[in-house]
Amino acid sequence: MEAKAKLSKLRMSPRKVRLVTDLIRNQTVVRAITILAHEPKKAAKPISTLLNSAIANATNNHGMEADKLRIKTIYVNEDPTLKRYRPRAHGRAFQILKRSSNVTIIVSDEK
């Protein structure tokens, strides 16, 4: 059986978030929580919160045991980019792209 959790509009670049999600892909939930707790990157905290939400969904909604859960899939998609402008020399404008991402995690008790 599977349980799912989504995080949308995370104001971090998908490229930076993927660095953290690649560390915990196909890991057990207990190991993934340990990895995220010791990861210094800023994206580790929202991913850890999302993982805890997926574990809670699995235990409360589907009656699965938290110790036997494994991360089946985790992926990061790009959300629409906010476009901002910064003034430059001679009246020009420089575009700043503020990227955001959507993260989906699926945990399963199957091997």
Stockholm file with secondary structure:
# STOCKHOLM 1.0

chainA/1-111         MEAKAKLSKLRMSPRKVRLVTDLIRNQTVVRAITILAHEPKKAAKPISTLLNSAIANATNNHGMEADKLRIKTIYVNEDPTLKRYRPRAHGRAFQILKRSSNVTIIVSDEK
#=GR chainA/1-111 SS CEEEEEEEEESSCHHHHHHHHHHHTTCBHHHHHHHHHHCCSTTHHHHHHHHHHHHHHHHHHHCCCGGGCEEEEEEEEEEEEEEEEEECGGGCEEEEEEEEEEEEEEEESCC
#=GC SS_cons         CEEEEEEEEESSCHHHHHHHHHHHTTCBHHHHHHHHHHCCSTTHHHHHHHHHHHHHHHHHHHCCCGGGCEEEEEEEEEEEEEEEEEECGGGCEEEEEEEEEEEEEEEESCC
//
